[in-house]
Amino acid sequence: MKIVKNVEDMVNKALLPPGSRIYASGNAATPQVLFRQLAADTAIRDVTMMGVLFLGDVAELFDEAACRRITHRIIFNSHHTREAANRGWAKYQLMHLGDIPMQVRDYLNPDVAMLTVAGPDNGGNYSLGTTVEGVMAAVETVRANKGLILAERNARMPFVLGDTVPGSWIDYLLDTDYPLPVSPVQPPDEPARRIGRIIAGLYVRDRCTIQYGIGQVPEAVTDAILEKGVKDLGIHTELFADAMRRLVDEGVVTNRYTSTRNKFSIASIFLASDREGYDWLNYNSAVQSRPSDYTNSILTIANQPNMVSINSAIGVDLHGNIWADSMKARQIYSGVGGQCDFIRGANLSRGGVPIIALKSLTAKGLSKIVDMCPEGITTTAIAADPVVIVTENGAFDPRGLSISERAVGIAHLASPSVKDELLKKICDSPEFHHEKGALTGGVPRGFHPYDRV
């Protein structure tokens, strides 16, 4: 390992010649100093860079000028990369989170890794910090290719237990000190609170294993779990954030009944709302990191008892198609992520249930429950996936139901005025073979109204 004082000594044309294939850490572990130098050094050209959700002060690396020199392969968009991906300056990679390590090894084949690390520990190992996903696969592939591993050691990066990199594997190390990107926690509004009560009331019970992410609905689910007094939860998730930290701090999470009974929560990515949250992760044996081909393996998820997976979506149609990465065809908002992994894994778990939770209306008052999905859009769950859908108006479980029964139940998830419009379309459409028998006592089969939870 060579410890350098100046970033120019490790990010330059000599070390990154044309044809270099770079895999970089993302999320809160985005190596921001390395990225800014990559953007500033215009002599570095005709290289490829790939990764997941780049955050921090790195916008200049993804502007049109930088994209002429650097071919970006974006696996999951952030606000920095969205314009580049949608204007054709960058390439968007359709990829399940659980598939990233395999595709890194077998197809993307990087010969440079850019990391943010913490450490070393007493064994001389460095933590990959808040992001593992495909990073460990990239490090191993780079070593097999006799390439370069370039790392920032950010003084504020927590040493997250789990996967580590021996110091001897790192070729160049630069010491940095800057704040990690944070994900502010927004207090749940009333629709989110209703969704949280529905999910906790119907689906979360003692000894469940849970997965969810960041936002008002996860915060509301956490509130409702604490109010319900659930015990002995396990956490097996792709993303660990403040909502889950609250459950750990309250003693609700014991992980005694997960498949490994390992007493710690497992995730591949960690985000916090402030520095205190990142400090909490430092050498904390309550949590450990794993690559995404473990956290998001359908087989691993299926092996968790009573796996309750909670994810969000942009929209749902009457067939039950769900889309979460796009707003319309070929306009990518985020990415495929791990939603499909957990939907299918939770469905195979004994006692498990995959849930898609979303408010029925956007902030602009547009319905997220629609007749048909936008033409040409990619779906993160197809109509045949047995997904429970929850809005503030209720929960709908499609399992065992026909397409017409599904359509009626999904329509009831919409806001009242939209629900009536959708029900009229169902009634007027012969393709649904009429909805006779879809209602039992005035309530659709499989539908649980909010006021009856």
Secondary structure, DSSP 8 states (H G I E B T S, - for coil): -EEESSGGGTSSTTTS-TT-EEEE--BTT--HHHHHHHHH-TT--SEEEEEE-B-SS-GGGGSHHHHHHEEEEEEE--TTTHHHHHTTSSEE---BGGGHHHHIIIII--SEEEEEEB---TTSEEE-TTB-TTHHHHHHHHHHTT-EEEEEEETT----SB-EEEGGG-SEEEEE-------------HHHHHHHHHHHHHH--TT-EEE--SSHHHHHHHHHHHHHT--SBEEB-SEE-HHHHHHHHTT-B--TTSSS--SSEEESEE--SSHHHHHHHTT-TTEEE--HHHHT-HHHHHTSTTEEEEE--SEEETT--EESSEEETTEESS--BTHHHHHHHHHHSTT-EEEEE--SB-TTS-BSEESS--TT---SB-TTS--EEEETTEEE--TT--HHHHHHHHHTTS-HHHHHHHHHHHHH-GGGT--TT-EETTEETTEEEGGG-
